[in-house]
């Protein structure tokens, strides 16, 4: 992907990255209380990886940059082993394995992602309003 060429490209890419983040958080929260029969099958919390995209500097001016979500990875956390011999998914030792999702951490991530999205939206809306006013000044 080439770099952003205007502020709307910056906003579009940044908002898209925050949407990936919100979708990942939603997936984590949906699986927060799941149980698996083995540690390998247990749900692991996920996080998106962000990458900075730099625009080309033109005419000696500073280029625009933005970020995008390039991939979603599992966090390297070990699931908690719980002794529940009566659970239908328990292994031969009576153990089940809980997901590695921390609901409080996910809520903080959700608030931060939502605020980032709103900040970008407000910036783009303000720029659009200013551009409209500038065009109307010439009439």
Secondary structure, DSSP 8 states (H G I E B T S, - for coil): -----SHHHHHHHHHHHHHHHHHHHHHHHHTTT-EESSTTTS---EEEEEEEEE----TT----EEEEEEEEEE------EEE-TTSTT--TTSEEEE----HHHHHHHHHHHHHHHHHHHHHHHHHHHHHHHHHHHT-
